[in-house]
Amino acid sequence: MNKLLELLSRNAEFTTAQLATMLGQSEDEVKKQIADYKEQGIIKGSTTLINWDKVPEAGVMALIELKVTPKAETGFDDIARIVMSYDNVESVYLAASSRYDLIAMVKGSTIQEIAEFVSKRLSTLDNVIGTATSFVLTHYKSGGVSFYDSDEDREQRSMIL
C-alpha cells in the first residue's frame, strides 16, 4: 500500500512537513503527491471521527440492507446513485451477499424518522424488492479508531446495560 495514503488515512491532520519527515521526502514532493491524488479522485476529502455516543441528542444510525433487481444496462449503479443522493445517507456499499445487494448507513434524529425514511423513500424505489434495518446501539470502533477511552468507559457501559 502507498505509505503516504496509509498515513493520511490514519490521521488527516498531519502537516505536509510532518508527512515529508516520516516519508523521507521533501515537503514539495508530498504536496505534489497529495495534489495528484486529489486530481485523480483518490483522495476525496478528510473527516473527523466523532464518538457520537458521547454527544447528547446526537440522533441514531442504522444499517439498511436493500435487496434490489439490477438494471440490464447499469447493474446496481443507478439505484445506488438514488440511495446516496439522500442527505441522511452517510454511505452506500455494494455487498457480496446472497440476501442483500446494497448496504446504506443512515443517520436520523429518531428511530421513527429512520423507519419512515425506509418505508416511504427506500422501499418504494423501483427495483427495491426488500429491506432489512439494524439500528446501531454502540460504536466500538470506526475508521480504525477505538472509541473506548479507558477501562472506566467499559465499566460505565456495563453498569448501564
DSSP file with accessible surface (Angstrom, degrees, kcal/mol):
  #  RESIDUE AA STRUCTURE BP1 BP2  ACC     N-H-->O    O-->H-N    N-H-->O    O-->H-N    TCO  KAPPA ALPHA  PHI   PSI    X-CA   Y-CA   Z-CA
    1    1 A M              0   0  189      0, 0.0     2,-0.3     0, 0.0     3,-0.0   0.000 360.0 360.0 360.0 150.4    0.0    0.0    0.0
    2    2 A N     >  -     0   0   59      1,-0.2     4,-2.3     2,-0.0     5,-0.2  -0.465 360.0-145.7 -66.4 123.1    1.1    3.6   -0.6
    3    3 A K  H  > S+     0   0  108     -2,-0.3     4,-2.5     1,-0.2     5,-0.2   0.885  96.3  52.3 -62.4 -39.9    2.8    4.9    2.6
    4    4 A L  H  > S+     0   0    2      2,-0.2     4,-2.5     1,-0.2    -1,-0.2   0.949 111.8  45.7 -62.8 -47.4    1.5    8.5    2.1
    5    5 A L  H  > S+     0   0   49      1,-0.2     4,-2.4     2,-0.2    -1,-0.2   0.894 111.4  53.3 -63.4 -37.8   -2.1    7.3    1.7
    6    6 A E  H  X S+     0   0   54     -4,-2.3     4,-1.3     2,-0.2    -1,-0.2   0.934 110.4  46.8 -62.7 -44.9   -1.8    5.0    4.7
    7    7 A L  H  X S+     0   0   10     -4,-2.5     4,-1.9     1,-0.2     3,-0.3   0.930 113.2  48.4 -62.9 -44.6   -0.5    7.9    6.9
    8    8 A L  H  < S+     0   0   34     -4,-2.5    -1,-0.2     1,-0.2    -2,-0.2   0.865 107.6  55.2 -66.0 -34.1   -3.3   10.2    5.7
    9    9 A S  H  < S+     0   0   88     -4,-2.4    -1,-0.2     1,-0.2     3,-0.2   0.807 111.1  45.8 -70.0 -25.9   -5.9    7.6    6.3
   10   10 A R  H  < S+     0   0  153     -4,-1.3     2,-0.2    -3,-0.3    -2,-0.2   0.821 134.7   5.0 -81.6 -34.1   -4.7    7.2    9.9
   11   11 A N    ><  -     0   0   60     -4,-1.9     3,-1.4    -5,-0.1    -1,-0.3  -0.727  53.6-173.7-157.1 101.7   -4.5   11.0   10.6
   12   12 A A  T 3  S+     0   0   46     35,-0.3    -4,-0.1     1,-0.3    -3,-0.1   0.551  82.7  72.6 -73.6  -5.7   -5.6   13.6    8.1
   13   13 A E  T 3   +     0   0  154     -5,-0.1    -1,-0.3     2,-0.1     2,-0.1   0.478  65.2 119.0 -90.3  -2.0   -4.2   16.3   10.4
   14   14 A F    <   -     0   0   54     -3,-1.4     2,-0.1    -7,-0.1    -3,-0.0  -0.415  65.0-128.1 -59.6 136.1   -0.6   15.5    9.7
   15   15 A T     >  -     0   0   70      1,-0.1     4,-2.7    -2,-0.1     5,-0.2  -0.444  19.7-111.9 -78.6 162.2    1.0   18.6    8.1
   16   16 A T  H  > S+     0   0   34      1,-0.2     4,-2.6     2,-0.2     5,-0.2   0.864 120.6  55.6 -63.8 -30.8    2.9   18.2    4.9
   17   17 A A  H  > S+     0   0   40      2,-0.2     4,-2.1     1,-0.2    -1,-0.2   0.931 109.1  45.8 -65.5 -44.0    6.1   18.9    6.9
   18   18 A Q  H  > S+     0   0   95      2,-0.2     4,-2.5     1,-0.2    -2,-0.2   0.926 113.9  48.8 -63.4 -45.0    5.4   16.0    9.2
   19   19 A L  H  X S+     0   0    1     -4,-2.7     4,-2.2     1,-0.2    -2,-0.2   0.914 109.3  52.9 -61.0 -42.8    4.5   13.7    6.3
   20   20 A A  H  X>S+     0   0    7     -4,-2.6     5,-2.2     1,-0.2     4,-1.2   0.919 110.3  47.9 -60.0 -43.1    7.7   14.7    4.5
   21   21 A T  H ><5S+     0   0  118     -4,-2.1     3,-0.5     1,-0.2    -1,-0.2   0.935 112.7  47.9 -63.1 -46.5    9.8   13.8    7.6
   22   22 A M  H 3<5S+     0   0   88     -4,-2.5    -1,-0.2     1,-0.2    -2,-0.2   0.835 118.8  40.5 -65.0 -30.5    8.0   10.5    8.0
   23   23 A L  H 3<5S-     0   0   36     -4,-2.2    -1,-0.2    -5,-0.2    -2,-0.2   0.522 106.3-122.6 -95.9  -8.0    8.4    9.6    4.4
   24   24 A G  T <<5S+     0   0   73     -4,-1.2     2,-0.3    -3,-0.5    -3,-0.2   0.866  73.2 117.6  68.2  35.0   12.0   10.9    3.9
   25   25 A Q  S   <S-     0   0   64     -5,-2.2    -1,-0.3    -6,-0.2     2,-0.1  -0.786  70.9 -91.5-124.3 171.5   10.8   13.2    1.1
   26   26 A S     >  -     0   0   53     -2,-0.3     4,-1.9     1,-0.1     5,-0.2  -0.471  33.5-118.6 -80.4 157.7   10.7   17.0    0.6
   27   27 A E  H  > S+     0   0   79      1,-0.2     4,-2.7     2,-0.2     5,-0.2   0.885 115.6  55.5 -63.6 -36.5    7.6   18.9    1.6
   28   28 A D  H  > S+     0   0  121      1,-0.2     4,-2.3     2,-0.2    -1,-0.2   0.890 105.6  51.8 -63.8 -39.3    7.2   20.0   -2.1
   29   29 A E  H  > S+     0   0  102      2,-0.2     4,-2.4     1,-0.2    -1,-0.2   0.920 111.3  47.2 -62.2 -43.0    7.2   16.3   -3.2
   30   30 A V  H  X S+     0   0    0     -4,-1.9     4,-2.6     2,-0.2     5,-0.2   0.929 110.9  51.0 -65.5 -44.7    4.5   15.5   -0.6
   31   31 A K  H  X S+     0   0  104     -4,-2.7     4,-2.5     1,-0.2    -1,-0.2   0.911 111.3  48.8 -58.1 -42.0    2.4   18.5   -1.6
   32   32 A K  H  X S+     0   0  127     -4,-2.3     4,-2.7     2,-0.2    -1,-0.2   0.922 110.6  49.9 -65.8 -43.4    2.6   17.4   -5.3
   33   33 A Q  H  X S+     0   0   55     -4,-2.4     4,-2.6     2,-0.2    -2,-0.2   0.927 112.1  48.0 -61.2 -43.6    1.6   13.8   -4.5
   34   34 A I  H  X S+     0   0   24     -4,-2.6     4,-2.3     2,-0.2    -2,-0.2   0.932 112.0  49.3 -63.3 -44.3   -1.4   15.0   -2.5
   35   35 A A  H  X S+     0   0   52     -4,-2.5     4,-2.5    -5,-0.2    -1,-0.2   0.915 111.6  49.7 -60.8 -41.4   -2.5   17.3   -5.2
   36   36 A D  H  X S+     0   0   52     -4,-2.7     4,-2.3     1,-0.2     6,-0.2   0.910 109.8  50.6 -63.8 -43.2   -2.1   14.5   -7.8
   37   37 A Y  H  X>S+     0   0   33     -4,-2.6     5,-2.2     2,-0.2     6,-1.3   0.884 111.3  48.7 -63.0 -37.9   -4.2   12.1   -5.6
   38   38 A K  H ><5S+     0   0  131     -4,-2.3     3,-1.0     4,-0.2    -2,-0.2   0.930 111.4  49.4 -66.5 -43.8   -6.9   14.8   -5.3
   39   39 A E  H 3<5S+     0   0  169     -4,-2.5    -2,-0.2     1,-0.3    -1,-0.2   0.881 111.5  49.3 -62.7 -36.9   -6.9   15.4   -9.1
   40   40 A Q  H 3<5S-     0   0  125     -4,-2.3    -1,-0.3    -5,-0.2    -2,-0.2   0.552 115.0-116.4 -79.2  -8.6   -7.1   11.6   -9.7
   41   41 A G  T <<5S+     0   0   32     -3,-1.0    -3,-0.2    -4,-0.5    -2,-0.1   0.627  84.5 118.1  81.3  13.2  -10.0   11.3   -7.3
   42   42 A I  S   <S+     0   0   82     -5,-2.2     2,-0.7    -6,-0.2    -4,-0.2   0.927  73.7  48.8 -76.8 -45.6   -8.1    9.0   -5.0
   43   43 A I        +     0   0   33     -6,-1.3    -2,-0.2    -9,-0.2    -1,-0.2  -0.865  67.3 174.4 -94.0 118.7   -8.3   11.5   -2.1
   44   44 A K        -     0   0  178     -2,-0.7     2,-0.3     1,-0.4    -1,-0.1   0.294  56.4 -62.7-108.3   5.8  -11.9   12.5   -1.8
   45   45 A G        -     0   0   59      2,-0.0    -1,-0.4     0, 0.0     2,-0.3  -0.843  50.8 -97.2 140.5-177.5  -11.7   14.7    1.3
   46   46 A S        -     0   0   93     -2,-0.3     2,-0.3    -3,-0.1   -37,-0.1  -0.991  31.1-169.6-140.2 148.3  -10.9   14.3    5.0
   47   47 A T        -     0   0  123     -2,-0.3     2,-0.5     2,-0.0   -35,-0.3  -0.885  21.8-122.7-133.3 165.0  -13.2   13.9    8.0
   48   48 A T        -     0   0  106     -2,-0.3     2,-0.5   -36,-0.1    -2,-0.0  -0.927  27.3-129.1-107.6 130.6  -13.0   13.9   11.8
   49   49 A L        -     0   0   75     -2,-0.5     2,-0.4    94,-0.1    93,-0.0  -0.706  28.1-167.0 -79.9 126.5  -14.1   10.8   13.6
   50   50 A I        -     0   0   71     -2,-0.5     2,-1.5     5,-0.0     3,-0.1  -0.949  24.0-135.7-118.2 133.0  -16.7   11.7   16.3
   51   51 A N    >   -     0   0   25     -2,-0.4     3,-1.9     1,-0.2     4,-0.2  -0.701  24.3-175.6 -83.9  88.9  -17.8    9.4   19.1
   52   52 A W  G >  S+     0   0   97     -2,-1.5     3,-1.4     1,-0.3     6,-0.3   0.708  73.3  75.4 -64.3 -18.7  -21.5   10.3   18.7
   53   53 A D  G 3  S+     0   0   61      1,-0.3    -1,-0.3    -3,-0.1     5,-0.1   0.775  97.4  48.3 -62.1 -24.1  -22.3    8.1   21.8
   54   54 A K  G <  S+     0   0  105     -3,-1.9    -1,-0.3     2,-0.1    -2,-0.2   0.436  93.0  90.1 -95.9  -0.4  -20.8   10.9   23.9
   55   55 A V  S X  S-     0   0   56     -3,-1.4     3,-1.2    -4,-0.2     4,-0.1  -0.875  80.2-125.4-101.8 116.9  -22.8   13.7   22.2
   56   56 A P  T 3  S+     0   0  113      0, 0.0    -2,-0.1     0, 0.0    -3,-0.0  -0.312  91.7   4.6 -59.7 139.8  -26.2   14.4   23.8
   57   57 A E  T 3  S+     0   0  200      1,-0.1     3,-0.1     2,-0.1    -5,-0.0   0.850  81.9 149.4  55.2  40.7  -29.1   14.2   21.3
   58   58 A A    <   -     0   0   23     -3,-1.2     2,-0.2    -6,-0.3    -1,-0.1   0.611  49.7-130.3 -78.6 -11.9  -26.8   13.0   18.5
   59   59 A G        -     0   0   38     50,-0.2     2,-0.3    -4,-0.1    -1,-0.3  -0.510  27.8 -69.2  93.1-166.4  -29.5   11.0   16.9
   60   60 A V  E     -A  108   0A  40     48,-3.1    48,-2.5    -2,-0.2     2,-0.4  -0.891  30.5-146.1-129.4 156.7  -29.4    7.4   15.7
   61   61 A M  E     -A  107   0A  26     75,-0.5    75,-2.9    -2,-0.3     2,-0.4  -0.932  15.3-171.0-120.1 147.3  -27.6    5.5   13.0
   62   62 A A  E     -AB 106 135A   0     44,-2.4    44,-2.9    -2,-0.4     2,-0.6  -0.991  21.8-137.4-138.2 147.4  -29.0    2.5   11.1
   63   63 A L  E     -AB 105 134A  53     71,-3.4    71,-2.5    -2,-0.4     2,-0.5  -0.928  25.8-164.6-100.1 117.6  -27.6    0.0    8.7
   64   64 A I  E     -AB 104 133A   0     40,-3.3    40,-2.9    -2,-0.6     2,-0.4  -0.937   3.6-159.8-109.3 121.9  -30.1   -0.6    6.0
   65   65 A E  E     -AB 103 132A  51     67,-3.2    67,-1.9    -2,-0.5     2,-0.4  -0.853   9.8-161.2 -99.0 136.5  -29.7   -3.6    3.7
   66   66 A L  E     -AB 102 131A   0     36,-3.0    35,-2.5    -2,-0.4    36,-2.2  -0.977  13.5-154.8-123.7 129.5  -31.5   -3.5    0.4
   67   67 A K  E     + B   0 130A  62     63,-3.1    62,-3.0    -2,-0.4    63,-1.3  -0.901  31.8 174.9 -95.6 122.7  -32.4   -6.3   -2.0
   68   68 A V  E     - B   0 128A   4     -2,-0.6    60,-0.2    60,-0.3    59,-0.1  -0.924  37.4-125.0-131.4 156.9  -32.7   -4.9   -5.5
   69   69 A T        -     0   0   71     58,-2.5    -2,-0.0    -2,-0.3     2,-0.0  -0.906  37.6-133.2 -96.3 114.9  -33.2   -6.0   -9.0
   70   70 A P        -     0   0   62      0, 0.0     2,-0.3     0, 0.0     6,-0.2  -0.341  17.5-114.9 -68.9 151.8  -30.3   -4.7  -11.1
   71   71 A K  B  >  -D   75   0B  81      4,-2.2     4,-2.5     1,-0.1     6,-0.1  -0.647  18.8-125.4 -84.9 146.4  -30.9   -3.0  -14.4
   72   72 A A  T  4 S+     0   0  101     -2,-0.3    -1,-0.1     1,-0.2     0, 0.0   0.876 106.8  39.9 -59.1 -40.1  -29.6   -4.6  -17.5
   73   73 A E  T  4 S+     0   0  158      1,-0.1    -1,-0.2     2,-0.1     0, 0.0   0.841 132.5  17.9 -81.0 -35.6  -27.7   -1.6  -18.7
   74   74 A T  T >4 S-     0   0   43      1,-0.3     3,-1.7     2,-0.0     4,-0.2   0.406  82.3-153.6-121.8  -0.5  -26.3   -0.2  -15.4
   75   75 A G  B 3< S-D   71   0B  27     -4,-2.5    -4,-2.2     1,-0.2     4,-0.3  -0.377  72.4 -21.7  63.2-127.5  -26.5   -3.1  -12.9
   76   76 A F  T 3> S+     0   0   51     -6,-0.2     4,-2.3     1,-0.2    -1,-0.2   0.535 116.2  92.0 -92.0  -8.7  -26.7   -1.7   -9.3
   77   77 A D  H <> S+     0   0   90     -3,-1.7     4,-2.5     1,-0.2     5,-0.2   0.881  82.2  51.1 -60.4 -43.8  -25.2    1.8  -10.1
   78   78 A D  H  > S+     0   0   45     -3,-0.2     4,-1.9     2,-0.2    -1,-0.2   0.944 113.6  43.2 -62.5 -46.4  -28.5    3.6  -10.8
   79   79 A I  H  > S+     0   0   12     -4,-0.3     4,-2.6     1,-0.2    -1,-0.2   0.900 112.7  53.9 -68.5 -36.0  -30.2    2.5   -7.6
   80   80 A A  H  X S+     0   0   19     -4,-2.3     4,-2.8     1,-0.2    -1,-0.2   0.919 107.0  51.9 -63.0 -40.8  -27.0    3.2   -5.6
   81   81 A R  H  X S+     0   0  134     -4,-2.5     4,-0.9     2,-0.2    -1,-0.2   0.897 110.7  48.0 -61.6 -41.1  -26.9    6.7   -7.0
   82   82 A I  H >< S+     0   0   69     -4,-1.9     3,-0.7     2,-0.2     4,-0.5   0.951 112.9  47.6 -65.2 -47.2  -30.5    7.3   -6.0
   83   83 A V  H >< S+     0   0    0     -4,-2.6     3,-1.3     1,-0.2    -2,-0.2   0.933 111.9  49.3 -60.9 -45.0  -29.9    6.0   -2.5
   84   84 A M  H 3< S+     0   0  116     -4,-2.8    -1,-0.2     1,-0.3    -2,-0.2   0.677  96.1  73.5 -73.8 -10.2  -26.8    8.0   -1.9
   85   85 A S  T << S+     0   0   79     -4,-0.9    -1,-0.3    -3,-0.7     2,-0.2   0.708  74.2  97.7 -75.5 -17.6  -28.5   11.2   -3.1
   86   86 A Y  S X  S-     0   0   50     -3,-1.3     3,-1.5    -4,-0.5    -3,-0.0  -0.535  76.2-135.2 -73.7 135.5  -30.5   11.4    0.2
   87   87 A D  T 3  S+     0   0  166      1,-0.3    -1,-0.1    -2,-0.2    20,-0.0   0.812 102.1  55.0 -60.9 -33.8  -28.9   13.8    2.7
   88   88 A N  T 3  S+     0   0   36     18,-0.1    19,-2.9     2,-0.0     2,-0.7   0.512  84.1  98.6 -84.1   0.7  -29.3   11.4    5.6
   89   89 A V  E <   -C  106   0A  16     -3,-1.5    17,-0.2    17,-0.2     3,-0.1  -0.778  49.7-176.7 -90.0 115.4  -27.5    8.6    3.9
   90   90 A E  E     -     0   0A 117     15,-2.8     2,-0.3    -2,-0.7    -1,-0.2   0.841  64.2  -7.2 -79.8 -39.7  -23.9    8.6    5.2
   91   91 A S  E     -C  105   0A  34     14,-1.2    14,-2.4     2,-0.0     2,-0.4  -0.989  54.3-155.3-157.3 156.1  -22.5    5.8    3.0
   92   92 A V  E     -C  104   0A  35     -2,-0.3     2,-0.3    12,-0.2    12,-0.2  -1.000  14.1-176.2-138.5 135.8  -23.6    3.2    0.4
   93   93 A Y  E     -C  103   0A 134     10,-2.7    10,-2.5    -2,-0.4     2,-0.5  -0.975  26.7-129.7-132.3 145.0  -21.8   -0.1   -0.4
   94   94 A L  E     -C  102   0A 109     -2,-0.3     2,-0.3     8,-0.2     8,-0.2  -0.825  37.0-155.8 -87.3 128.9  -22.4   -2.9   -2.9
   95   95 A A        -     0   0   26      6,-3.6     2,-1.0    -2,-0.5    -2,-0.0  -0.807  21.7-134.3-111.6 149.8  -22.3   -6.1   -1.0
   96   96 A A        +     0   0  113     -2,-0.3     2,-0.3     2,-0.0     5,-0.1  -0.824  58.8 132.7 -97.5  90.3  -21.5   -9.7   -1.9
   97   97 A S        -     0   0   56     -2,-1.0    -2,-0.1     3,-0.4     0, 0.0  -0.985  61.5-136.3-140.7 151.9  -24.3  -11.4   -0.2
   98   98 A S  S    S+     0   0  114     -2,-0.3     3,-0.1     1,-0.1    -1,-0.1   0.701 106.3  35.7 -81.5 -15.5  -26.9  -14.0   -1.0
   99   99 A R  S    S+     0   0  174      1,-0.2     2,-0.3    -3,-0.0    -1,-0.1   0.827 120.1  27.4-105.5 -42.2  -29.7  -12.0    0.6
  100  100 A Y        -     0   0   45      1,-0.1    -3,-0.4   -33,-0.1   -33,-0.3  -0.931  48.1-166.4-129.2 153.3  -29.0   -8.3    0.1
  101  101 A D  S    S+     0   0   18    -35,-2.5    -6,-3.6    -2,-0.3     2,-0.4   0.802  72.7  37.1-105.8 -42.4  -27.2   -6.3   -2.6
  102  102 A L  E     -AC  66  94A   2    -36,-2.2   -36,-3.0    -8,-0.2     2,-0.4  -0.895  59.1-160.3-116.8 147.1  -26.7   -2.7   -1.2
  103  103 A I  E     -AC  65  93A  37    -10,-2.5   -10,-2.7    -2,-0.4     2,-0.4  -0.996  11.3-172.9-124.7 129.2  -25.9   -1.6    2.3
  104  104 A A  E     -AC  64  92A   0    -40,-2.9   -40,-3.3    -2,-0.4     2,-0.6  -0.977  18.1-146.0-123.5 135.4  -26.6    2.0    3.4
  105  105 A M  E     -AC  63  91A  38    -14,-2.4   -15,-2.8    -2,-0.4   -14,-1.2  -0.910  27.3-170.5 -95.9 124.3  -25.6    3.7    6.6
  106  106 A V  E     -AC  62  89A   0    -44,-2.9   -44,-2.4    -2,-0.6     2,-0.4  -0.942  12.5-154.8-123.9 138.0  -28.4    6.2    7.5
  107  107 A K  E     +A   61   0A  47    -19,-2.9     2,-0.3    -2,-0.4   -46,-0.2  -0.888  21.9 161.1-111.8 141.3  -28.5    8.9   10.2
  108  108 A G  E     -A   60   0A   5    -48,-2.5   -48,-3.1    -2,-0.4     3,-0.1  -0.960  47.9-116.1-150.2 167.5  -31.7   10.3   11.7
  109  109 A S  S    S+     0   0   82     -2,-0.3     2,-0.3   -50,-0.3   -50,-0.2   0.858  97.6   7.1 -73.4 -36.8  -33.0   12.2   14.7
  110  110 A T  S  > S-     0   0   61    -51,-0.1     4,-1.8     1,-0.1     5,-0.2  -0.926  74.4-108.8-140.5 166.5  -35.1    9.2   16.0
  111  111 A I  H  > S+     0   0   84     -2,-0.3     4,-2.7     1,-0.2     5,-0.2   0.905 120.5  55.4 -61.5 -39.9  -35.7    5.6   15.2
  112  112 A Q  H  > S+     0   0  135      1,-0.2     4,-2.5     2,-0.2    -1,-0.2   0.885 103.5  54.0 -62.8 -38.7  -39.1    6.6   13.9
  113  113 A E  H  > S+     0   0   82      2,-0.2     4,-2.1     1,-0.2    -1,-0.2   0.919 111.4  44.8 -62.3 -43.1  -37.6    9.1   11.5
  114  114 A I  H  X S+     0   0    0     -4,-1.8     4,-2.7     2,-0.2    -2,-0.2   0.924 111.5  53.0 -67.6 -41.6  -35.4    6.3   10.0
  115  115 A A  H  X S+     0   0   49     -4,-2.7     4,-2.7     1,-0.2     5,-0.2   0.918 110.5  47.6 -59.3 -41.6  -38.3    3.9    9.9
  116  116 A E  H  X S+     0   0  108     -4,-2.5     4,-2.9     2,-0.2     5,-0.4   0.907 109.9  53.0 -66.4 -39.5  -40.3    6.4    8.0
  117  117 A F  H  X>S+     0   0   17     -4,-2.1     4,-2.1     2,-0.2     5,-1.8   0.932 112.3  45.2 -60.6 -44.1  -37.4    7.1    5.6
  118  118 A V  I  <>S+     0   0   12     -4,-2.7     5,-3.0     3,-0.2     6,-0.3   0.949 118.3  41.8 -65.7 -46.5  -37.1    3.3    4.9
  119  119 A S  I  <5S+     0   0   66     -4,-2.7    -2,-0.2    -5,-0.2    -1,-0.2   0.858 126.2  30.8 -74.1 -32.8  -40.9    2.8    4.4
  120  120 A K  I  <5S+     0   0  131     -4,-2.9    -3,-0.2    -5,-0.2    -1,-0.2   0.726 133.3  21.3 -99.4 -24.1  -41.6    6.0    2.4
  121  121 A R  I  <5S+     0   0  139     -4,-2.1     4,-0.3    -5,-0.4    -3,-0.2   0.825 126.2  32.3-108.2 -60.1  -38.4    6.5    0.5
  122  122 A L  I > <S+     0   0    0     -5,-1.8     3,-1.5     1,-0.2    -3,-0.2   0.948 118.0  47.4 -72.2 -49.9  -36.2    3.4    0.1
  123  123 A S  T 3 <S+     0   0   50     -5,-3.0    -1,-0.2     1,-0.3    -4,-0.1   0.712 109.7  55.9 -69.3 -16.7  -38.8    0.6    0.0
  124  124 A T  T 3  S+     0   0   92     -6,-0.3    -1,-0.3    -3,-0.1    -2,-0.2   0.500  81.5 112.5 -92.0  -4.3  -40.9    2.5   -2.6
  125  125 A L  S X  S-     0   0   29     -3,-1.5     3,-1.8    -4,-0.3    -4,-0.0  -0.420  80.0-100.5 -67.7 142.4  -38.0    2.9   -5.1
  126  126 A D  T 3  S+     0   0  135      1,-0.2    -1,-0.1    -2,-0.1     3,-0.1  -0.333 109.2  22.4 -57.5 143.0  -38.2    1.0   -8.4
  127  127 A N  T 3  S+     0   0   51      1,-0.2   -58,-2.5   -59,-0.1     2,-0.7   0.321  90.3 119.4  80.2  -9.6  -36.1   -2.1   -8.3
  128  128 A V  E <   +B   68   0A  18     -3,-1.8   -60,-0.3   -60,-0.2    -1,-0.2  -0.815  30.3 169.0 -85.7 120.4  -36.1   -2.4   -4.4
  129  129 A I  E     -     0   0A 113    -62,-3.0     2,-0.3    -2,-0.7   -61,-0.2   0.495  60.7  -0.6-111.7  -3.7  -37.7   -5.7   -3.5
  130  130 A G  E     -B   67   0A  27    -63,-1.3   -63,-3.1     2,-0.0    -1,-0.3  -0.936  54.6-161.0-177.3 153.7  -36.8   -5.9    0.2
  131  131 A T  E     -B   66   0A  45     -2,-0.3     2,-0.3   -65,-0.2   -65,-0.2  -0.963   3.1-163.7-138.2 158.1  -35.1   -4.1    3.1
  132  132 A A  E     -B   65   0A  26    -67,-1.9   -67,-3.2    -2,-0.3     2,-0.5  -0.983  13.5-156.0-141.2 132.8  -33.7   -5.0    6.5
  133  133 A T  E     -B   64   0A  52     -2,-0.3     2,-0.4   -69,-0.2   -69,-0.2  -0.939  11.2-178.4-116.9 130.6  -32.9   -2.4    9.1
  134  134 A S  E     -B   63   0A  65    -71,-2.5   -71,-3.4    -2,-0.5     2,-0.4  -0.997  20.2-141.2-124.4 126.8  -30.4   -2.8   12.0
  135  135 A F  E     -B   62   0A  68     -2,-0.4     2,-0.5   -73,-0.2   -73,-0.3  -0.698  17.8-121.8 -90.1 138.7  -30.0    0.1   14.4
  136  136 A V        +     0   0   46    -75,-2.9   -75,-0.5    -2,-0.4     3,-0.1  -0.667  31.3 176.0 -78.6 122.5  -26.6    1.0   15.8
  137  137 A L        +     0   0  153     -2,-0.5     2,-0.3     1,-0.3    -1,-0.2   0.822  65.7   8.4 -95.7 -39.8  -26.6    0.8   19.6
  138  138 A T        -     0   0   45      0, 0.0     2,-0.7     0, 0.0    -1,-0.3  -0.997  62.5-137.0-145.7 137.8  -23.0    1.4   20.4
  139  139 A H        +     0   0   40     -2,-0.3     3,-0.1     1,-0.2   -86,-0.1  -0.878  28.1 166.3 -93.1 115.1  -20.0    2.5   18.4
  140  140 A Y        -     0   0  127     -2,-0.7     7,-2.7     1,-0.4     8,-0.4   0.806  68.8  -3.4 -93.8 -39.5  -17.0    0.4   19.5
  141  141 A K  E     +E  146   0C 144      5,-0.3    -1,-0.4     6,-0.1     2,-0.3  -0.981  61.4 176.2-155.9 140.0  -14.6    1.2   16.7
  142  142 A S  E >  S+E  145   0C  48      3,-2.3     3,-2.2    -2,-0.3   -93,-0.1  -0.986  70.7   2.7-149.0 139.0  -14.8    3.3   13.5
  143  143 A G  T 3  S-     0   0   62     -2,-0.3     3,-0.1     1,-0.3   -94,-0.1   0.800 130.1 -57.9  57.7  29.5  -12.3    4.2   10.9
  144  144 A G  T 3  S+     0   0   62      1,-0.2     2,-0.5     0, 0.0    -1,-0.3   0.517 113.7 118.8  80.5   4.7   -9.7    2.1   12.6
  145  145 A V  E <   -E  142   0C  66     -3,-2.2    -3,-2.3     2,-0.0     2,-0.2  -0.907  61.3-133.8-111.1 127.1  -10.1    4.1   15.9
  146  146 A S  E     -E  141   0C  64     -2,-0.5    -5,-0.3    -5,-0.2    -6,-0.1  -0.550   5.4-154.1 -73.7 136.1  -11.3    2.6   19.1
  147  147 A F        +     0   0   13     -7,-2.7     2,-0.7    -2,-0.2    -6,-0.1   0.370  67.6 101.6 -93.8   4.7  -14.0    4.6   20.9
  148  148 A Y        -     0   0   55     -8,-0.4    -2,-0.1     1,-0.2     3,-0.1  -0.804  49.0-175.8 -85.9 117.3  -13.1    3.2   24.3
  149  149 A D        -     0   0  110     -2,-0.7     2,-0.3     1,-0.2    -1,-0.2   0.796  63.8 -20.9 -82.0 -29.6  -11.0    5.9   26.0
  150  150 A S  S  > S-     0   0   52      1,-0.1     4,-1.1     0, 0.0     3,-0.5  -0.973  70.9 -87.9-164.4 174.5  -10.2    3.8   29.1
  151  151 A D  H  > S+     0   0  100     -2,-0.3     4,-2.1     1,-0.2     5,-0.2   0.821 120.9  66.1 -64.2 -28.6  -11.3    0.8   31.2
  152  152 A E  H  > S+     0   0  120      1,-0.2     4,-2.5     2,-0.2    -1,-0.2   0.893  96.0  55.3 -61.8 -37.7  -13.5    3.3   33.1
  153  153 A D  H  > S+     0   0   18     -3,-0.5     4,-2.3     1,-0.2    -1,-0.2   0.925 107.5  49.2 -59.9 -44.3  -15.6    3.7   29.9
  154  154 A R  H  X S+     0   0  115     -4,-1.1     4,-2.3     1,-0.2    -1,-0.2   0.909 110.1  51.0 -62.5 -41.3  -16.2    0.0   29.7
  155  155 A E  H  X S+     0   0  122     -4,-2.1     4,-1.8     1,-0.2    -2,-0.2   0.916 110.0  49.5 -63.4 -41.6  -17.2   -0.1   33.3
  156  156 A Q  H  X S+     0   0   92     -4,-2.5     4,-1.7     1,-0.2    -1,-0.2   0.913 110.8  50.5 -64.4 -40.0  -19.7    2.7   32.9
  157  157 A R  H  X S+     0   0   47     -4,-2.3     4,-2.0     1,-0.2    -1,-0.2   0.911 109.1  50.4 -64.5 -41.7  -21.2    1.0   29.8
  158  158 A S  H  < S+     0   0   77     -4,-2.3    -1,-0.2     1,-0.2    -2,-0.2   0.852 107.7  53.9 -69.4 -28.8  -21.6   -2.3   31.7
  159  159 A M  H  < S+     0   0  145     -4,-1.8    -1,-0.2     1,-0.2    -2,-0.2   0.886 108.5  50.1 -69.3 -34.3  -23.4   -0.5   34.5
  160  160 A I  H  <        0   0  143     -4,-1.7    -2,-0.2     1,-0.2    -1,-0.2   0.914 360.0 360.0 -69.2 -40.9  -25.9    1.0   32.1
  161  161 A L     <        0   0  174     -4,-2.0    -2,-0.2    -5,-0.1    -1,-0.2   0.891 360.0 360.0 -71.4 360.0  -26.6   -2.4   30.5
